[in-house]
Amino acid sequence: MLNKALVGIVSALVFLFTQAVISSVNTKATYEFSTNNNIEDSLKLTLNDGHVSMLISHNCKNYYSSRFDGVFLRFQNHYYLFGVEHIDNNNSQLTFSNFFIDSLRSGDAIYISRSPSFCQSNDSSNVLLGKRIIN
């Protein structure tokens, strides 16, 4: 009885992982997001055949930018990234991140980050507005 339950759970996990891989391999999109508060952050996100690249510009207390290159899995509008983040071309770190992108009928898009990838201050927002760029 326990073996049948384990086979069912493993089969479901394999199915979900396969669906996420197929969805990410078929994804080709480029987005530009920004926020205009007291702090101005911008994000250019390119999703192409399972590969992701992000260019993040921060204007916290001092201006800096970072670049992220890696792979992603996609579950509908949820993205899970794994790769290397290069901060100011001096430091690199292995990073796991996730976010949500919702496209609106007006052609705009909303980026909601669940990880503190932007400024570490309390004034920074994890919700960015932008547009999808047609390739």
C-alpha positions as CSV (number, residue, x, y, z in Angstrom):
1,M,0.0,0.0,0.0
2,L,2.8,2.4,0.9
3,N,4.6,1.6,-2.3
4,K,1.6,2.6,-4.4
5,A,1.3,5.9,-2.6
6,L,5.0,6.6,-3.2
7,V,4.7,5.7,-6.8
8,G,1.8,8.1,-7.1
9,I,3.7,10.9,-5.4
10,V,6.9,10.4,-7.5
11,S,4.8,10.2,-10.7
12,A,3.1,13.5,-9.8
13,L,6.4,15.2,-9.1
14,V,8.0,13.9,-12.3
15,F,4.9,15.2,-14.3
16,L,5.1,18.7,-12.7
17,F,8.9,18.9,-13.3
18,T,8.5,17.8,-16.9
19,Q,5.7,20.3,-17.4
20,A,7.8,23.1,-16.0
21,V,10.8,22.2,-18.2
22,I,8.7,22.1,-21.3
23,S,7.1,25.4,-20.4
24,S,10.4,27.1,-19.8
25,V,12.0,25.7,-23.0
26,N,9.0,27.1,-25.0
27,T,9.2,30.6,-23.4
28,K,10.6,33.5,-25.4
29,A,10.0,36.9,-23.9
30,T,11.7,40.1,-22.9
31,Y,10.4,42.5,-20.3
32,E,11.4,46.0,-19.0
33,F,10.3,46.9,-15.5
34,S,10.9,50.0,-13.4
35,T,9.6,51.9,-10.4
36,N,9.7,55.6,-9.7
37,N,9.6,56.4,-6.0
38,N,12.3,58.1,-4.0
39,I,14.3,55.1,-5.3
40,E,14.5,54.3,-8.9
41,D,15.1,50.7,-9.8
42,S,15.0,49.2,-13.3
43,L,15.0,45.6,-14.5
44,K,15.5,44.2,-18.0
45,L,14.5,40.5,-18.1
46,T,15.1,38.1,-21.0
47,L,13.6,34.6,-20.9
48,N,14.7,32.5,-23.9
49,D,14.5,28.7,-24.2
50,G,15.1,28.0,-20.5
51,H,17.8,30.5,-20.1
52,V,17.3,33.8,-18.2
53,S,19.3,36.9,-18.1
54,M,18.5,40.0,-16.0
55,L,20.1,43.4,-15.8
56,I,19.2,45.2,-12.6
57,S,20.0,48.8,-11.9
58,H,19.6,50.1,-8.4
59,N,19.7,53.7,-7.2
60,C,19.8,53.2,-3.4
61,K,22.1,55.2,-1.3
62,N,24.7,54.7,-4.1
63,Y,24.0,53.6,-7.6
64,Y,25.0,50.1,-8.6
65,S,23.9,47.4,-11.1
66,S,23.9,43.7,-11.1
67,R,23.5,41.0,-13.8
68,F,22.0,37.6,-13.4
69,D,22.6,34.7,-15.8
70,G,21.1,31.2,-15.3
71,V,18.3,28.8,-16.0
72,F,14.6,28.9,-15.0
73,L,11.6,26.7,-14.5
74,R,8.2,28.0,-15.3
75,F,4.9,27.1,-13.6
76,Q,2.3,29.2,-15.5
77,N,3.2,32.8,-14.4
78,H,5.6,31.7,-11.6
79,Y,9.3,31.6,-12.4
80,Y,12.0,29.9,-10.4
81,L,15.6,30.9,-11.3
82,F,18.9,29.3,-10.5
83,G,22.2,30.9,-11.6
84,V,25.0,33.3,-11.0
85,E,24.5,36.9,-10.0
86,H,27.3,39.3,-10.8
87,I,27.3,42.4,-8.6
88,D,29.3,45.4,-10.0
89,N,31.5,43.0,-11.9
90,N,33.5,42.4,-8.7
91,N,31.5,39.9,-6.8
92,S,29.6,36.8,-8.0
93,Q,27.3,34.6,-6.1
94,L,25.2,31.5,-6.8
95,T,21.6,32.5,-6.4
96,F,18.1,30.9,-6.3
97,S,15.2,33.3,-6.8
98,N,11.6,33.3,-7.7
99,F,9.1,35.8,-9.0
100,F,5.7,36.2,-10.6
101,I,4.9,38.1,-13.9
102,D,1.3,38.9,-14.8
103,S,0.5,40.4,-18.2
104,L,-2.4,42.8,-18.3
105,R,-4.9,43.4,-21.1
106,S,-3.5,46.9,-21.7
107,G,-0.1,45.3,-22.7
108,D,1.5,46.3,-19.4
109,A,3.1,43.7,-17.1
110,I,3.5,43.4,-13.3
111,Y,6.6,41.9,-11.7
112,I,6.3,40.7,-8.2
113,S,9.4,39.5,-6.5
114,R,9.4,37.1,-3.5
115,S,13.1,37.6,-2.8
116,P,14.9,40.7,-1.7
117,S,16.7,41.2,-5.0
118,F,16.3,45.0,-5.0
119,C,17.6,47.5,-2.5
120,Q,17.7,46.4,1.1
121,S,16.1,49.6,2.4
122,N,12.5,49.7,3.4
123,D,11.6,52.3,0.7
124,S,12.2,49.8,-2.1
125,S,9.2,48.0,-3.7
126,N,9.2,44.4,-4.8
127,V,6.4,45.2,-7.3
128,L,7.5,46.7,-10.6
129,L,5.5,47.9,-13.6
130,G,6.7,47.4,-17.1
131,K,6.0,46.2,-20.6
132,R,6.7,43.2,-22.7
133,I,9.1,44.0,-25.5
134,I,8.1,42.3,-28.8
135,N,11.1,40.6,-30.4
